[in-house]
Amino acid sequence: MALRTPLYATHLRHAARMVEFAGWDMPVQYAGLIEEHEAVRSAVGLFDVSHMGEVVFRGPKALAALQAVFTNDLSKVADGQAQYGCLCRDDGGIVDDVVIYRRTAEDLLVCVNAANRQKDFDWLKAHAGGADVRNESDDWGQVALQGPKAVQVLRRLTSTNLDAIGTYRHAPGTVAGVPCLVARTGYTGEDGFELFCPAAQSEPLWNALMEAGRPEGIQPAGLGCRDTLRLEMAYRLYGSDMDDQTSPLEAGLAWVVKLDKGEFVGRAALLKQKEQGLSRKLVGFQLTEPGIARHGHPVVRDGRTVGVVTSGTRSPSLKTSIGLAYVPPALAAEGSALGVEIRGKPVAATVVKTPFLSRKGH
Amino acid sequence: MTIPDDLKYTKDHEWARQKGSKVVVGITDFAQDQLGDVVFVELPAVGDEVKRGESFGVVESTKAVSELFAPVSGKVVEVNSPLADAPESINEDPYEEGWMIAIEPSNPKELTELLDAKAYKAHVDEQG
């Protein structure tokens, strides 16, 4: 049986349609994907993301240990800041993409993908270098309050100064009486917060947020719109757009790979790959003929298969068909003409710049 | 969920309506609800032949792709082309605005072999 988050009963109460995702029984939609998508883009939506995992590094060796397995540079991160990056294998393949929240140099929380909870914990434990590493995934609930009106909703429920928490910053706080890590992070491209709370207090927190957001028309938001929202921003999804057979350079994540920061697991392989050149690159594309590209559809050019679609959807905001695909570097430039083979027929596509959707003020 | 009494149904959740010599085809309220927001539909052209039980097109929601199966065999004589630009009609009004194609049946008897509303409702209830 699939795992359940502490908010399972809450989702049923909201008449969610539940699906299994990464071994979890999760809400894919409540009122409807497009309605929820639009609520997040124009007002505010609330997601249960308790399926995400939390691995915590503590002690004097915590920072150095994480720095040695993380592609981004944690030396640039102060207390109260967060940073996105990858964990890589020796061969450069991606173990996971994660966000690391530095509370202090001796207390860092790694937020990992649901499907990778155990794998990441095992990997991190094996590379702990004497730091105290704990899998606290079951202890934490997590909700994401996302949208341009998220801040005004949250303000009603906390005395924490939210103006002091900039993008990719966080602080401990109390929300509706529930102790939380209040982080200004998310996976939608909108302003918003991710609230990490004790698992047992997830439901009162959720209910308080839904109640407080009523004037703004807050909507519970499911995994369906989480996917369309993230794809409009070209945010990668582990397991679809990348896995342990792809490197962060191929996945277009060179901006979180700091080869000059010093030694880390995978550095040598990534440096070599950079010097030798890539054989494929993840690009954004838009279909110029009717259709919807899906994960696994072949990318074709002159009758030959040259790549593969990793994510695709109809964009609710742009009303166009968008997607991500691996293609040879020679075909990766903006404007490059490709075909996506949908049910045996090539459908015309063009490589476009990402994010697909530009957000003002972001 | 509505299941009009005067229509015939397939187990794959298409409906069929006799209209003069033609059979008009769409998907049921249950089907559109299961799919979620429909964002794309691919239909045959007027003049194409369709065969009972075989795929005549696809309907896609943001998350899922679903094939459409012909309830009867025959020639496509009309296509609801406005659906290309307004596929949401399938969600909003699956039995009227959301119709998909009209078929000139090659074997009119096939229509009588489809499920009636009561049998279709029982089929849906079974699926939970």
Interface residues (C-beta under 8 A of the other chain):
Chain A: R17 V28 Q29 G32 L33 I34 G224 D227 T228 P290 G291 I292 R294 T313 R314 P316 S321 R343
Chain B: G36 D37 V39 F40 E42 V58 E60 S61 T62 K63 V65 A84
